[in-house]
């Protein structure tokens, strides 16, 4: 692999995720960054300061002719940028969510298939050993499942400013929800049949048609049910900001969070500390046969290391011609559920899928 020519990559969008992915490309000899794209020139890490920052994606794509486009812009540009990249003969990495509508997500997948190029979506938890373990242990329990998940973020200053910008195109239950709905879908192979959502605008600093707190409920074909909750802003409570819990008739698998963790620390969004296994089985006396088992998740990758793993997967997908059909279908499925929840918030009605 090291003897092959590096893959020439154009990185669009230099927010938190874009810069982290750019660092992953910079540090991986399988890639060569040919340019960065951002509407303004942001403050960059020292490793990235030597690269030219272009202001227009289409111009940079035409002039630089990359092999791979890494799209980390606001969600409403994902579909158009990805389709343009495929039409230019590039492979594509795109941050989640894949698009802001199901039709646009399907348009991107169709463009990838037509071009015969690779599409990888930024589902970072799929590359995390602890989350892989959580899914594996939950699947051992068997359905029907109860999924209880949230990620509330108490934000202020620049982080709140970023959240307000994100909400112009994507609500919290869609932006973060696709990750955790994807986890639910990986645990149960059943299709979602109904989605319900509710949301609330908790700030005058956001537009009247936006909401910065939301919750979705999803019902699956096998009888499994799940909820996901997400809130952003200075008013959000730090209490129970991180719940990741899966129950079934045979027991439960839970992530036990460090009690001192803070919701505005991006590393805490993926770190698991401890995975707790609980078995429901009881003896003749009605008492539990075995105590809960705590699996210590030491040596976990931090946020940057996860981005490195994600881009190593992108490299493998291209070099080894991996079949990404299920990867793409799953990304559309989780987006469909979260967008249905957003529709339910706005209409007050459940959505049948």
Protein Blocks (a to p, Z undefined) as FASTA:
>chain_A
ZZpccdddddehjafklmmmmmmmmmpmkbccfbdcdfbdcdddfklmmpccdfbfklmm
mmnopabdcdfbdfklmmmmmmmmmmnopacdddddfblbfklmmmmmmmmmmnopacdd
fdfklmgmklmmmmmmmmmnopadddddddddddehjllmmmmmmmmmocfklmmmmmmm
mmmmmmpmcdcfbdcdddddfbfkbcfkbcfbdcdddddfkopacdddddedjkbcfehk
bccddddfkbccdddddfkbcfklmklmmpgoiacdddfbdcfkopafbdcdddddehia
cfklmmmmmmmmmmmmmmnopafklmmmmmmmmmmmmmmmmmmmmnopacdZZ
